[in-house]
Amino acid sequence: MVDDGEAEAIALAQETGYQLILDDLQARALARRFGIRIIGTVGLLVRAKQAGIIPLLKPVMNQLKAGGFFIGIALEQEALRLVGEL
């Protein structure tokens, strides 16, 4: 079930056409059904690294994980590969 905040964000993105940052799988599925462009936190960090906004991706992901944010091993490896840190 998608929580109220995510539902409101999806509705706003549908109205404005903006891309939405979502990590919850159910919320992502709902957003896709409405044709909303989405990106996850890790994807956003990959873009930040590629744009030179952050110097390294791995320490940022490590900080997120230390704070309880789940990043699957396959996603982490792919993200690090994409930015040349693997």
C-alpha positions in Angstrom: 0.0 0.0 0.0 1.3 3.4 -0.9 1.3 5.9 2.0 -0.5 9.3 1.8 2.7 11.3 1.3 3.8 9.1 -1.7 0.3 9.3 -3.2 0.3 13.1 -2.9 3.8 13.2 -4.5 2.6 11.0 -7.4 -0.5 13.2 -7.9 1.7 16.3 -8.0 4.1 14.8 -10.4 1.3 13.8 -12.6 -0.1 17.3 -12.6 3.3 19.0 -13.2 5.1 16.5 -15.4 8.1 16.5 -13.0 10.3 13.5 -12.4 9.7 11.9 -9.0 12.3 10.4 -6.6 10.8 7.2 -5.2 12.4 4.1 -3.6 9.3 2.2 -2.4 8.5 -0.5 -4.9 4.7 -0.2 -4.7 4.9 3.6 -5.1 7.2 3.2 -8.1 4.8 0.7 -9.7 1.9 3.1 -9.2 3.8 6.1 -10.6 4.8 4.0 -13.7 1.1 3.2 -14.3 0.5 6.9 -14.5 3.4 7.4 -16.8 5.4 9.4 -14.3 9.2 9.4 -14.8 10.9 8.1 -11.7 14.4 7.8 -10.3 15.5 6.3 -7.0 17.9 7.7 -4.4 20.8 5.7 -5.7 20.1 6.7 -9.3 20.0 10.3 -8.2 23.4 9.9 -6.5 24.8 8.3 -9.6 23.8 11.4 -11.6 25.3 13.6 -8.9 28.6 11.8 -9.2 28.5 11.9 -13.0 27.8 15.7 -12.8 30.7 16.2 -10.4 28.4 17.3 -7.6 29.8 14.6 -5.3 33.4 13.4 -5.6 32.8 9.8 -4.7 29.6 7.6 -4.6 30.7 4.8 -2.4 31.1 6.9 0.8 27.7 8.4 0.4 26.1 5.0 -0.1 28.0 3.8 3.0 26.6 6.7 5.0 23.1 5.9 3.8 23.4 2.2 4.7 24.9 3.1 8.2 21.7 5.2 8.7 19.5 2.2 7.9 18.8 2.9 4.2 18.7 -0.5 2.4 20.7 -0.8 -0.8 20.7 -4.2 -2.4 24.1 -5.7 -3.4 23.3 -5.8 -7.1 22.1 -2.2 -7.2 25.2 -1.0 -5.2 27.6 -2.9 -7.6 25.8 -1.6 -10.7 25.9 2.0 -9.4 29.6 1.8 -8.5 30.3 0.3 -12.0 28.4 3.1 -13.7 30.6 5.8 -12.0 33.9 3.9 -12.3 34.3 3.1 -8.6 34.2 -0.7 -8.9 
